[in-house]
Each structure stands twice: as C-alpha cells, then as structure tokens.
C-alpha cells in the first residue's frame, strides 16, 4: 500500500519507516475513512485499513466487517495465529491516542460522516469529535441513529452479580400487555416486542458488571493476563496422544459399520456410521480453529479430509459461518448459528421479521413461521434429527456459489473441498447406499438412521447458546463479558468428555478458541477464578438441566408469539381506537 508505513515483525523493510513514525489519527479522521467505504479496525492501538484483505480472508469477509470501527484486539488475538497477526502489520496506516470508543459497524447499521471541505464545518466537526470522546459508554453518536430500544435502557446501571442462573424468564400474557399500557406505548405488536427487548436489556444490565470504561477495561486487562497464564501453563499446546486415542475410536466405529453392513444388519451398521460422523466433527472443529498442528494449511487439510472427504460437509462453509458466530455471538440479526427461522426463534425479536446480515435476507415471520414457532418447544428434538441434511445444503451452496476466498492463501481450498464432497458421495452414496444395501426401503432406513444418530451433536451446539442472552448491550461491552453472557458450559464427568467432544466447554472455548479441546477441562478452573474475580456470572448447567433451559426458552418465545398475535388481532379489530377496543 503506497504512502503508508509498514512494519513486519520487529524490523522495518528497506525504504519503509519505523512504526513509530505512523501518524496519530483522530476519531474524526477514522470516521471519515469509514464513511468513504474503507474497512478500518483497531488492533493494539494501531489503525489497520484492511480493504484489500476482505476478499482473501480465509474466515470470510463478514467476520471483518463486524469489526469495522471497533477495537478488535481481543477478537484478532484469540482467533488468529502469531503468523497471521504479524501479517496484519502491513495494513497499519496510523495509531490512536488513548482509549478507543467503538463505533457501530456499518454492517450493523452504523452511519458515518465524510470529511467536509468547508473549513468552518471541519472546525465544528473537530469540536464534535472531542465531545464524542467524552460520551458515556455506548457507540459514538454519529455512528448510529438513536435507538428507541437500547437508548431507553439505563446503560449506567450497576451490575447485581447473581449466581447460578442464566437469566429470568419473560412475563405472562397479562403482565406483558399491562407493561405496554404502563409504558404509554400504543397497543400493537411492535410495542410489545420493544417492551420485551427493554426488559431483556435491563435484566442483563442488572446481572452483569457495569459498562463504564473503568469496569470494562479492568475485565479486559484481567482477561489478557489470564491468557498469558494459560499460555505459560502450556494449555495452548496440543496433546497428540489424546488424538491417537481419538483416531483409534474412529477406526473402531468405521470398522463396526463395515462389519454389520457386510452381515446385512443395516440399521445397526447405520448407527455406527452415525456415531463415526458424530465423533469426527469434534476433530474437524479443532482443525478449523487451528488447534491441532497450529498451522493454517496443516489444520485446513486435516479439516477438509475429515469434514469433506469423510463427512460430506464443507469446512470452508463452517469457517465462514463460525467466525462470525464467535464475534457476534447470539445476536439475532447477525449470528448465523441462531438464525433458524422458520423452524426456531430463540428470541422474541425474530417475531419482527429481522434482516440477517449474514444471509443478506429478511427472516420473515410469515404464516409458515407462525405455525412452527407456536410449537417449536414440542418439535425441538424432532427437528434436530434432520439437522445434517441442512448442513449438506449449506455446504453445497457455499461451494457452488464460491462464497469463500478465490485468491490469497486459501484459493485452492474450494477445489479440494469440491473433490472431497464428490469423493464422499462416491463412497457413501454409491458404494454404501447403492452397491452394498439391498432394496430401496433398506437404503432409506440406513440413510435416515445414520443421519438421525448425529442429532446429539446438533443438540450440543444449540444447547450452549439457545438459553443464553440475546440482548444487545451496546458497543462498549468487552469481548470476554459478551462471550460469557451469551454462552453456557455443560457440566459432565470426565469419562463423558469423549461424547461431548469439548463442546461442553463452550464458554471457555469462546474466550480462547485455539485451546485444544483436550485441555479445556484443565482451563475451566482458571476461567472460573477469573469470573469470580471480575464478577461475571459463569453459566454452568448439567446436560439435562441445560436442555430444560433451552426448551423453556423456546416455550417462552412461543408464548410471546401468541401474545403478539393477540395484540395484532386487537389492532385489526379496533381500527382507529385501540385503547377503547382493548378496554371494551
């Protein structure tokens, strides 16, 4: 990038200036760059302009877009290797002075002002920029329009540190409608949803540490110190002997599948194939986070062999999806891992037909969604039985449409993945289903049983997030607090760790995604100590209790859907006089 100062590692290249010569950029200058469409992020007090990297990023462009205008230091450090972080140095264009107050990224609705050639206007903007620095914790006022929901909450509320519960449930139908009346809002569906959103925000503001600068900075400081302690204790190092055991387990499961297939015991054979797929995904997940060899290409190849060649899924699709999930966890508009309309709505906000920034479409709360959401708590486990079929669809959509990077270090991944998926359908679709099984009915039974056996995996993934908060507490919330507020751990005895595959430690995993899963149990005690020290509740449930929480959340949203329908029917019947119609 001509005209910018570049530092690679500790030594400058010939003809390039030392990083210390980078200009100090003001808030107003950064805002103007973003207004011009530049992708600007802050990492370790440096301003990075990463426009050129968007189409090359192996984790997808949307993960970066959610960091535009924000201090991305913690997100970058926990999701990238040291080599990747060093590579980012070449995108530095300046430095910042002092604490950075996050903007709301454009992809999330933030708006930005471009530079004005009028000198008088520029002087006015400079004064405004200084005032922005002195605003209370929130997004910059210039980066978004006032929110009737978030701005209605008292962001300065001091946290009341309750333990042992992930959040209070919503109110009953009568009290919800009463709350709408008390708020002075008109009796309609949107007012009802707004009241629920305010309540959810207030519950979290009361439960978690304050969002003021001092409190959040202390949390971040202690979180980074914890990361150093984890590194010193060797918990980022992979336990390869544990993977030898994993490999033996995979071989046994696949061998039993072939044995019973040869015997003609198709249903039993299908069970072992499903168990094989179920266990494989855990290692693919580790590889996707570079938790095995810690090499980008090494772990990518491992992930492609497991996910694509043996499982028929795309590891590239998973990375693009999963990286966004790790950054905007449990955000109804942005996190693809909780966007399952019309089948599931884990937040009342989905009842307002939100637009997904990941899928770039509106998740319509239409007649089909209304029917399914009303019974979602009854259908939850049944729908999970078919989750793998949806993963096939998403994987092929990603590969056919070429949604991954076509240039840069990951350019060849798509081609290898397509070959892997064709290989999968050759050995499974043709070799097993067609050539090795007699009769279409037996083929159908084998297909359905093998895929339904993987349902616990889908339940494990949803378990860690579906019952947790979906509230948006604004851009001043620190990365560790948001991860712990939106993620649950599952308690289980050590001998059951192989069944959960490390996914039972999701809160710890979200704090430090590159910790190999066999070290997560050892890390748990350190994270619990950190939570106690900073006053963040650590959500830990047993497997049964956790599932009860999830089903309870789905049931609550279904009840709120019924309330919404009642509000809308009142509006439709009342015409112009809503208040009179309700009380008549």
ZATINU-293564 format. One line per 4 residues: for each residue x, y, z of C-alpha. Coordinates in pm, 1 decimal. Layout:
<recs>
X Y Z | ... $
</recs>
This chain:
<recs>
0.0 0.0 0.0 | 180.7 307.2 -125.3 | 202.7 602.0 104.5 | 161.1 404.4 426.1 $
412.2 290.6 684.3 | 456.8 -82.8 709.3 | 617.8 -288.0 981.7 | 675.5 -662.3 950.4 $
772.3 -815.1 1282.4 | 1028.0 -611.2 1472.1 | 1233.1 -493.7 1172.8 | 1124.0 -247.0 905.4 $
1173.3 -336.9 542.1 | 1413.6 -128.2 334.0 | 1263.5 208.2 235.7 | 992.0 182.5 499.7 $
956.7 385.2 813.9 | 952.1 258.4 1163.5 | 606.9 202.2 1309.6 | 675.2 486.9 1548.0 $
652.6 726.8 1253.0 | 294.3 630.9 1179.0 | 64.5 930.3 1218.9 | -172.4 959.5 1511.6 $
-524.8 957.9 1366.7 | -814.4 1132.2 1534.8 | -1158.9 981.4 1583.3 | -1287.7 1214.8 1315.2 $
-1025.6 1102.5 1064.1 | -1103.8 736.2 1125.8 | -1475.5 805.3 1090.4 | -1418.4 983.4 759.4 $
-1222.7 685.4 624.3 | -1506.1 450.1 716.5 | -1754.9 690.1 555.6 | -1553.6 651.5 234.0 $
-1613.6 276.1 249.1 | -1278.8 179.5 399.8 | -1258.4 -122.2 628.4 | -1085.5 22.7 934.3 $
-1020.4 -174.4 1251.9 | -815.2 -100.2 1563.5 | -565.6 -359.1 1687.2 | -318.7 -294.0 1970.3 $
-361.4 84.1 1936.2 | -284.4 71.1 1562.1 | -527.7 168.0 1287.1 | -549.7 -102.2 1019.8 $
-700.3 -47.0 674.9 | -789.5 -398.2 560.2 | -996.8 -335.2 245.6 | -755.3 -534.4 32.1 $
-772.5 -833.9 266.6 | -1152.0 -873.3 266.5 | -1166.0 -1099.9 -39.2 | -865.0 -1303.8 73.6 $
-957.6 -1363.5 437.1 | -992.4 -1742.5 486.8 | -1252.4 -1681.0 756.8 | -1473.0 -1476.1 523.7 $
-1527.6 -1105.5 477.0 | -1822.9 -1073.2 715.3 | -1614.4 -1151.2 1021.8 | -1400.5 -847.0 939.5 $
-1698.7 -627.4 853.9 | -1840.3 -674.9 1203.5 | -1517.6 -527.4 1344.6 | -1508.5 -210.6 1131.1 $
-1473.2 94.3 1355.2 | -1408.4 -119.1 1662.1 | -1112.7 -216.0 1876.6 | -1067.3 -571.9 1751.0 $
-759.2 -653.8 1957.1 | -906.2 -939.9 2159.8 | -1103.0 -1089.4 1870.8 | -794.9 -1082.8 1646.5 $
-563.4 -1228.7 1909.5 | -783.4 -1521.3 2010.2 | -886.8 -1622.7 1657.1 | -552.4 -1592.3 1475.5 $
-207.2 -1743.8 1490.7 | 102.8 -1537.6 1566.9 | 196.2 -1553.0 1197.6 | -141.1 -1414.9 1090.6 $
-119.1 -1134.7 1346.1 | 228.3 -1047.1 1221.4 | 98.5 -1038.1 863.9 | -160.6 -780.8 968.4 $
115.6 -533.1 1046.6 | 143.6 -446.5 678.2 | -206.2 -294.9 688.1 | -120.1 -35.7 954.8 $
-183.8 322.5 846.4 | -173.8 503.1 1178.7 | -205.5 494.5 1553.4 | -461.6 613.0 1804.3 $
-400.6 807.4 2118.5 | -576.0 689.6 2432.1 | -874.0 461.7 2481.2 | -1073.3 387.5 2166.4 $
-1451.7 417.5 2182.2 | -1609.2 176.0 1941.6 | -1825.2 276.0 1651.4 | -2124.8 68.5 1547.9 $
-2000.9 -106.8 1229.7 | -2175.4 -18.1 901.6 | -2290.8 -378.9 857.3 | -2480.6 -340.8 1186.9 $
-2640.5 -12.2 1087.9 | -2376.9 242.2 1188.3 | -2365.4 565.7 985.0 | -2056.4 779.2 937.5 $
-1974.4 1136.4 830.7 | -1733.9 1205.4 546.9 | -1488.1 1491.5 551.2 | -1641.5 1829.4 466.4 $
-1427.3 2069.0 257.4 | -1589.8 2363.2 430.4 | -1326.3 2471.7 683.5 | -1588.2 2611.8 916.7 $
-1769.7 2280.8 911.3 | -1442.4 2096.8 970.4 | -1377.7 2305.1 1278.6 | -1727.3 2223.4 1403.3 $
-1663.1 1853.8 1340.5 | -1337.9 1869.3 1532.6 | -1521.5 2007.3 1834.9 | -1786.9 1739.4 1796.5 $
-1520.3 1468.0 1772.5 | -1379.2 1583.3 2105.4 | -1723.8 1574.6 2258.9 | -1768.8 1222.0 2126.1 $
-1464.0 1110.6 2321.4 | -1631.5 1229.8 2639.6 | -1960.7 1049.5 2581.1 | -2071.2 780.0 2828.8 $
-2018.8 414.6 2728.4 | -2212.1 348.7 2408.3 | -2146.2 376.2 2039.0 | -2041.1 711.9 1901.7 $
-2348.1 924.5 1849.8 | -2253.2 981.1 1490.1 | -2231.9 611.1 1413.8 | -2597.0 527.1 1453.3 $
-2942.3 672.6 1478.0 | -3093.7 691.2 1828.9 | -3246.7 357.5 1924.9 | -3589.0 361.2 2088.2 $
-3495.6 28.6 2246.5 | -3135.4 44.0 2365.0 | -3135.2 414.0 2442.9 | -3440.4 359.8 2663.8 $
-3234.3 140.5 2893.5 | -3018.6 286.0 3165.7 | -2670.0 193.4 3048.7 | -2516.6 315.3 3372.9 $
-2696.1 57.8 3583.2 | -2458.9 -110.2 3825.7 | -2439.6 -487.3 3791.8 | -2601.6 -702.8 4057.6 $
-2393.7 -1017.2 4048.2 | -2634.7 -1305.2 4081.4 | -2506.0 -1661.2 4059.6 | -2642.7 -1986.4 3929.7 $
-2897.4 -1864.2 3676.6 | -2861.4 -1768.3 3313.6 | -3144.8 -1517.0 3312.7 | -3502.4 -1460.0 3417.3 $
-3790.0 -1567.1 3201.5 | -4032.7 -1331.4 3034.4 | -4358.9 -1223.1 3190.9 | -4702.4 -1372.0 3144.6 $
-4950.6 -1254.1 2884.1 | -5141.4 -1033.0 3124.4 | -4836.7 -864.2 3272.9 | -4679.9 -813.8 2929.2 $
-4983.4 -632.8 2794.5 | -5007.7 -437.5 3120.2 | -4646.7 -328.9 3076.7 | -4724.4 -194.5 2732.1 $
-5008.3 14.0 2871.9 | -4793.0 143.3 3159.3 | -4518.4 243.7 2917.6 | -4758.3 468.7 2732.6 $
-4689.9 290.9 2404.6 | -4975.0 211.4 2165.7 | -5120.8 -135.5 2198.7 | -4971.9 -306.5 1895.3 $
-4734.2 -592.9 1823.0 | -4418.9 -386.4 1773.8 | -4470.8 -202.7 2101.9 | -4499.1 -537.7 2275.0 $
-4169.6 -657.4 2124.9 | -3998.1 -331.2 2221.8 | -4111.9 -370.8 2582.8 | -3969.8 -724.2 2591.6 $
-3640.1 -601.9 2447.4 | -3609.1 -328.9 2710.5 | -3676.7 -584.2 2984.1 | -3412.6 -821.2 2849.2 $
-3154.8 -543.4 2834.5 | -3235.3 -428.9 3185.8 | -3204.6 -784.0 3321.8 | -2855.8 -812.7 3175.4 $
-2752.1 -466.4 3291.3 | -2859.0 -562.2 3642.8 | -2690.4 -900.8 3633.8 | -2354.8 -830.1 3470.3 $
-2076.2 -580.9 3550.5 | -2127.5 -216.3 3463.7 | -2048.0 -99.2 3111.8 | -1846.3 200.5 3229.4 $
-1492.8 237.6 3092.5 | -1311.6 155.2 3414.1 | -1501.7 -166.4 3480.0 | -1473.9 -296.4 3124.0 $
-1105.8 -203.5 3099.1 | -1036.4 -395.3 3420.3 | -1215.0 -701.0 3280.4 | -1011.3 -683.0 2959.4 $
-684.1 -641.1 3148.5 | -751.0 -942.8 3370.3 | -872.0 -1144.4 3070.5 | -544.6 -1081.6 2888.1 $
-345.3 -1172.6 3197.9 | -544.3 -1496.1 3216.1 | -449.0 -1565.9 2855.1 | -81.1 -1526.0 2943.7 $
-121.3 -1762.0 3239.1 | -289.4 -2020.8 3017.6 | -1.8 -1991.1 2770.8 | 261.0 -2030.8 3043.1 $
88.4 -2346.5 3168.9 | 106.8 -2495.1 2819.5 | -266.2 -2522.1 2765.3 | -241.4 -2398.1 2407.1 $
-19.3 -2697.4 2323.6 | -187.6 -2994.5 2161.0 | -196.9 -3333.0 2334.7 | -123.0 -3561.0 2039.0 $
-153.6 -3880.9 2241.3 | -517.2 -3786.9 2300.4 | -565.0 -3768.3 1923.5 | -414.4 -4114.8 1888.2 $
-698.3 -4237.7 2108.6 | -945.2 -4037.7 1902.0 | -810.7 -4197.3 1583.7 | -847.0 -4545.9 1732.3 $
-1207.9 -4467.3 1827.2 | -1286.2 -4350.0 1473.9 | -1131.8 -4662.3 1322.1 | -1330.2 -4891.0 1551.8 $
-1659.7 -4716.5 1474.5 | -1598.7 -4725.9 1099.0 | -1486.8 -5088.4 1117.2 | -1802.9 -5188.0 1306.4 $
-2010.2 -5007.1 1044.9 | -1845.0 -5212.3 768.0 | -1877.3 -5536.7 965.7 | -2251.7 -5506.0 1024.2 $
-2302.6 -5376.0 670.8 | -2138.6 -5694.1 539.6 | -2363.3 -5901.0 768.6 | -2671.6 -5726.7 631.8 $
-2763.4 -5571.6 967.9 | -2826.3 -5237.5 808.6 | -2984.3 -5045.8 1096.6 | -2703.5 -5138.2 1337.5 $
-2445.2 -5054.3 1070.5 | -2610.7 -4713.9 1024.7 | -2589.9 -4646.6 1398.0 | -2213.8 -4694.5 1396.6 $
-2174.4 -4475.7 1087.7 | -2372.4 -4200.4 1261.4 | -2151.0 -4234.1 1569.6 | -1845.3 -4214.2 1343.3 $
-1968.0 -3886.4 1190.6 | -2066.1 -3754.6 1533.5 | -1714.7 -3807.4 1671.0 | -1535.6 -3683.7 1358.8 $
-1696.6 -3340.5 1378.3 | -1517.3 -3265.1 1704.7 | -1176.8 -3303.6 1542.3 | -1290.2 -3103.4 1238.9 $
-1388.8 -2828.4 1482.6 | -1042.4 -2838.7 1639.6 | -879.3 -2818.7 1297.0 | -1098.9 -2526.1 1197.0 $
-960.9 -2332.4 1493.7 | -600.4 -2440.4 1422.4 | -595.5 -2629.5 1749.2 | -411.8 -2940.8 1627.1 $
-92.7 -2855.3 1434.2 | -138.1 -2476.1 1481.8 | -50.0 -2446.1 1113.6 | -308.9 -2281.0 889.7 $
-254.9 -2510.6 591.2 | -184.6 -2818.6 804.2 | -503.9 -2790.5 1005.4 | -701.4 -2688.7 695.8 $
-602.6 -3010.4 517.6 | -694.7 -3214.3 826.0 | -1028.9 -3034.5 840.8 | -1101.6 -3092.2 470.7 $
-1016.7 -3463.7 491.9 | -1245.3 -3508.3 790.4 | -1532.0 -3274.8 704.2 | -1542.3 -3306.2 324.0 $
-1395.8 -3643.3 228.1 | -1533.4 -3840.8 523.1 | -1836.2 -3633.0 624.0 | -1966.6 -3467.8 308.2 $
-1962.8 -3121.1 466.2 | -1763.7 -2808.0 384.0 | -1505.4 -2692.6 637.3 | -1481.2 -2365.3 443.2 $
-1853.1 -2300.9 490.7 | -1815.0 -2382.9 857.3 | -1525.0 -2137.3 899.5 | -1713.0 -1854.2 728.9 $
-2016.9 -1920.4 944.6 | -1835.9 -1997.9 1268.2 | -1601.5 -1699.8 1271.5 | -1897.6 -1463.2 1252.3 $
-2064.2 -1661.3 1531.2 | -1757.6 -1613.8 1753.3 | -1763.3 -1236.7 1702.1 | -2135.8 -1153.7 1725.3 $
-2245.8 -1443.4 1943.0 | -2621.6 -1471.5 1996.4 | -2706.1 -1155.3 1804.5 | -3040.6 -1224.9 1631.8 $
-2960.2 -1004.3 1331.5 | -2601.1 -1115.9 1282.9 | -2520.1 -1460.9 1427.7 | -2599.4 -1736.8 1174.2 $
-2580.7 -2003.2 1444.8 | -2909.0 -1884.2 1596.8 | -3083.8 -1787.3 1272.8 | -3305.1 -2089.0 1214.4 $
-3628.5 -1928.7 1103.6 | -3889.2 -2053.8 1029.6 | -3813.4 -2359.9 1246.3 | -3680.1 -2196.4 1563.5 $
-3697.1 -1849.9 1716.8 | -3491.9 -1825.3 2036.0 | -3569.5 -1457.1 2085.4 | -3889.6 -1255.1 2060.6 $
-3700.9 -1025.7 1823.2 | -3731.4 -1283.1 1545.9 | -4106.3 -1222.9 1557.4 | -4041.1 -882.3 1399.6 $
-3909.1 -1026.1 1070.0 | -3543.9 -929.8 1121.1 | -3298.2 -895.8 835.3 | -2997.1 -1125.2 860.2 $
-2669.5 -951.4 779.0 | -2507.2 -1292.8 727.0 | -2757.4 -1436.5 480.9 | -2845.0 -1089.6 346.8 $
-3216.7 -1158.0 352.2 | -3515.3 -1094.4 573.5 | -3614.2 -1377.2 805.8 | -3986.7 -1340.8 751.7 $
-4220.4 -1419.4 1035.6 | -4482.1 -1541.6 791.5 | -4772.4 -1784.0 822.2 | -4540.0 -2085.0 796.3 $
-4307.6 -1949.2 1067.1 | -4602.0 -1864.1 1292.0 | -4724.6 -2222.7 1274.4 | -4382.1 -2373.6 1351.9 $
-4277.4 -2127.0 1622.2 | -4600.9 -2184.7 1810.3 | -4499.4 -2549.8 1864.2 | -4119.9 -2516.9 1849.5 $
-4067.8 -2634.3 2208.0 | -4253.6 -2955.6 2125.2 | -4074.6 -3006.5 1791.6 | -3722.3 -2914.0 1905.7 $
-3572.4 -3262.0 1947.0 | -3759.0 -3398.0 1643.9 | -3623.4 -3124.6 1413.1 | -3268.9 -3186.4 1538.4 $
-3291.8 -3535.0 1387.4 | -3274.5 -3381.7 1039.1 | -3003.7 -3123.6 1106.9 | -2736.0 -3296.2 898.7 $
-2941.1 -3268.7 580.1 | -2944.7 -2890.7 619.8 | -2565.7 -2890.8 657.3 | -2535.7 -3061.2 317.6 $
-2744.6 -2783.8 162.8 | -2542.1 -2505.8 323.2 | -2212.3 -2670.4 226.5 | -2301.0 -2709.7 -141.1 $
-2443.6 -2357.9 -153.5 | -2111.2 -2226.2 -24.3 | -1906.3 -2430.8 -271.9 | -2122.0 -2381.1 -581.8 $
-2163.9 -2006.8 -531.4 | -1795.6 -1965.4 -448.7 | -1862.1 -1776.3 -126.6 | -1512.8 -1841.3 4.7 $
-1190.3 -1664.6 -97.3 | -1077.4 -1735.3 -454.6 | -741.4 -1563.9 -413.5 | -480.5 -1547.1 -142.1 $
-355.3 -1835.6 74.3 | -691.8 -2016.9 71.1 | -756.1 -2001.9 -306.4 | -719.3 -2377.8 -352.4 $
-944.9 -2481.1 -64.4 | -1265.1 -2467.5 -269.3 | -1127.4 -2701.3 -535.2 | -1009.0 -2956.2 -279.3 $
-1341.6 -2933.0 -97.1 | -1542.8 -2996.3 -411.9 | -1324.4 -3300.1 -480.1 | -1377.8 -3410.9 -121.4 $
-1754.4 -3384.0 -140.8 | -1763.0 -3574.0 -470.6 | -1548.0 -3842.4 -308.5 | -1788.2 -3857.5 -13.6 $
-2091.7 -3917.7 -231.7 | -1894.1 -4175.5 -429.5 | -1809.1 -4387.3 -124.9 | -2123.3 -4322.9 78.1 $
-2392.4 -4259.0 -182.2 | -2274.9 -4508.5 -442.8 | -2050.4 -4750.8 -256.7 | -2255.4 -4792.4 60.8 $
-2614.4 -4692.1 -10.4 | -2644.4 -4816.9 -368.3 | -2398.4 -5106.2 -403.5 | -2388.6 -5251.1 -51.2 $
-2755.0 -5241.6 53.9 | -3037.2 -5442.1 -98.3 | -3373.3 -5275.9 -157.9 | -3484.6 -4914.7 -154.1 $
-3653.4 -4947.2 184.5 | -3333.2 -5071.8 347.0 | -3145.1 -4786.7 179.4 | -3393.7 -4536.3 317.1 $
-3367.7 -4683.4 668.5 | -2987.9 -4676.5 653.7 | -2985.2 -4315.4 532.3 | -3226.0 -4190.8 797.9 $
-3079.5 -4384.0 1091.3 | -2720.1 -4286.5 1012.8 | -2816.6 -3920.0 992.9 | -3052.1 -3915.0 1292.0 $
-2786.9 -4066.0 1517.6 | -2590.7 -3740.7 1477.8 | -2874.1 -3541.1 1641.9 | -2693.6 -3515.5 1979.9 $
-2427.0 -3310.4 1803.8 | -2682.6 -3056.6 1685.3 | -2834.1 -3054.7 2031.9 | -2490.0 -2996.3 2183.0 $
-2429.3 -2695.8 1956.7 | -2764.8 -2533.0 2027.2 | -2750.4 -2617.7 2398.6 | -2464.0 -2378.9 2468.4 $
-2637.5 -2070.8 2326.2 | -3013.7 -2108.4 2282.6 | -3089.6 -2046.3 2651.1 | -2847.0 -1756.2 2690.8 $
-2894.7 -1383.6 2645.9 | -2963.8 -1233.6 2303.5 | -2966.9 -873.1 2429.6 | -2750.3 -605.1 2269.9 $
-2575.5 -409.1 2544.5 | -2401.5 -172.2 2306.2 | -2052.2 -145.2 2166.4 | -1875.9 -69.7 2495.0 $
-1923.0 -422.4 2628.5 | -1589.9 -604.2 2637.2 | -1527.0 -919.4 2437.2 | -1487.7 -1152.1 2741.1 $
-1803.5 -1023.8 2909.6 | -2009.6 -1068.7 2593.5 | -1880.2 -1422.7 2541.4 | -1963.5 -1525.2 2898.0 $
-2303.9 -1354.2 2882.4 | -2408.6 -1539.5 2567.8 | -2252.3 -1882.5 2622.3 | -2320.4 -2172.0 2859.5 $
-2096.8 -2459.0 2971.5 | -2231.5 -2809.0 3030.0 | -2124.7 -2999.2 3338.2 | -2035.9 -3364.5 3291.1 $
-1798.1 -3621.1 3443.2 | -1454.9 -3656.3 3275.0 | -1533.3 -4003.0 3141.2 | -1811.5 -3848.5 2926.8 $
-1586.6 -3587.3 2766.8 | -1547.6 -3801.8 2454.0 | -1925.0 -3787.1 2396.0 | -1940.6 -3406.4 2413.5 $
-1613.7 -3364.3 2226.5 | -1510.0 -3048.3 2407.5 | -1823.7 -2863.0 2305.4 | -1943.7 -2884.6 2665.2 $
-1683.7 -2617.7 2746.1 | -1827.5 -2359.9 2506.7 | -1782.9 -2059.2 2736.7 | -1413.8 -2138.8 2775.8 $
-1384.5 -2214.8 2405.8 | -1537.7 -1877.8 2313.4 | -1288.3 -1697.5 2535.9 | -990.2 -1885.5 2386.9 $
-1096.3 -2067.7 2066.6 | -748.6 -2201.9 1984.2 | -709.8 -2403.5 2305.5 | -711.2 -2773.7 2204.2 $
-1022.4 -2940.9 2338.9 | -834.7 -3194.8 2549.9 | -702.4 -2903.2 2759.5 | -1035.7 -2729.7 2813.2 $
-1120.2 -2912.2 3135.5 | -790.6 -2802.2 3288.2 | -860.7 -2446.9 3172.9 | -1206.6 -2443.5 3331.3 $
-1081.3 -2382.4 3685.2 | -875.7 -2082.7 3569.7 | -1174.9 -1932.3 3389.9 | -1395.7 -1981.6 3694.4 $
-1140.9 -1796.2 3905.7 | -1138.4 -1513.3 3651.5 | -1519.5 -1492.3 3655.9 | -1524.6 -1475.6 4035.5 $
-1260.2 -1204.4 4035.0 | -1434.0 -973.3 3784.9 | -1791.5 -1053.0 3892.0 | -1918.4 -1212.0 3569.1 $
-2163.5 -1499.6 3627.0 | -2033.7 -1826.8 3484.0 | -2324.4 -2027.5 3341.0 | -2278.1 -2398.6 3411.2 $
-2561.8 -2649.8 3376.9 | -2593.7 -3024.0 3370.4 | -2689.5 -3178.9 3036.6 | -3049.6 -3241.5 3138.9 $
-3095.5 -2905.8 3311.9 | -2935.1 -2727.0 3018.4 | -3179.8 -2886.5 2776.6 | -3464.6 -2786.0 3006.0 $
-3340.4 -2428.1 2983.8 | -3336.6 -2445.9 2603.7 | -3685.3 -2593.8 2578.3 | -3806.2 -2339.1 2833.3 $
-3665.5 -2054.1 2622.2 | -3836.7 -2192.2 2310.0 | -4163.3 -2226.6 2501.8 | -4135.8 -1867.6 2627.0 $
-4085.7 -1731.1 2275.5 | -4382.1 -1939.6 2159.3 | -4590.7 -1778.5 2434.9 | -4474.2 -1434.9 2330.8 $
-4570.6 -1520.7 1973.6 | -4920.9 -1592.8 2098.5 | -4927.2 -1257.8 2281.1 | -4809.7 -1083.5 1966.0 $
-5088.5 -1248.6 1768.5 | -5339.2 -1131.6 2029.4 | -5207.5 -774.8 2011.3 | -5230.0 -778.3 1634.8 $
-5582.7 -915.2 1640.3 | -5685.7 -638.7 1881.3 | -5534.1 -378.8 1647.6 | -5709.6 -529.3 1346.1 $
-6045.2 -541.9 1521.9 | -6014.7 -194.4 1672.5 | -5934.2 4.8 1364.0 | -5854.9 354.4 1487.5 $
-5948.3 339.7 1856.8 | -5702.9 90.2 2006.0 | -5735.6 195.5 2369.2 | -6115.9 183.8 2363.9 $
-6116.1 -155.0 2190.0 | -5886.8 -310.3 2449.2 | -6089.4 -192.4 2747.6 | -6434.2 -256.2 2597.5 $
</recs>
